[in-house]
Amino acid sequence: MRVTVLELAASWGAPATVLAEIDRRLAAGPPTDLVVVPEAALHGYVSPEGDFDLTRFAEPLDGPTARACAELAAKHGTHLVASLVLAEAGALYNAMTCFGPGGEPVFVYRKRHPWLPETWATAGLQPPPLVVIAGVAVTIAVCYDLHFIPRDAARELAAADLLLFPSAWVERPDTRVPRLAMLARRFDLHIANANWARGVVEVHGQGGSCTVTPDGTATIAAALGRLDLEL
């Protein structure tokens, strides 16, 4: 199984442009089984003016952004894990959706631990999904979840072969990679981290997307690059 991390520049309110960039990078190859992009990558995590309110981008699971992601997954014959501001049952979630190579929905994860500025987001109540893709057991956590996941998703981590970790990390000094390495060793996991990069917003903690093997060895992506992990 080939897993691909795409590090994308921070954007704001331009999902069609971001999807076109994902399309371009996947078309450049090589083929891959699963692709993960950063947290809130399609609409943006925060505006250049410091606006964290993503309610204007909210849509249901069958809305235009999700449909575009499904079409992109089908076009490239891959599993695409991409962000969505999900409007569902009167609540809004910072969500990651996965669509398979036929455009079919595979899972939806609603971030369980929104960060402090995410006042618009409802905390997801369901544990991380655990799905099998190409014979590999896959689960997911998003950014601030990292501080809590060893406690509240230990069962899923213990059963998984691969943890997907999309993030819009903000920290100085940046402890993300060491934390992921400890998690990989503790649960005998591969980890694929897609982190946002400098773009319309520039803050500490951007860049440095990585893959981590179960022994804690991390491989860091080049700036705005693609990083492949073979399982």
Buried (B, 14 or more C-beta within 10 A) or exposed (E): BBBBBBBBBBBBEBBEEBBEBBBEBBEEEEEBBBBBBBBBBBBBBBBEEEEBEBEEBBBEBEBEBBBBBBBBBBBBEBBBBBBBBBBBEEBBBBBBBBBBBEBEBBBBBBBBBBBEBBEBBBEBEEBBBBBEBEEBBBBBBBBBBBEEBBEBBEEBBEEBBBBBBBBBBBEEEBEBBEBBBBBBBBBEBBBBBBBBBEBBBEBEBBBBBBBBBBEBEBEBBEEBBBBBBEB
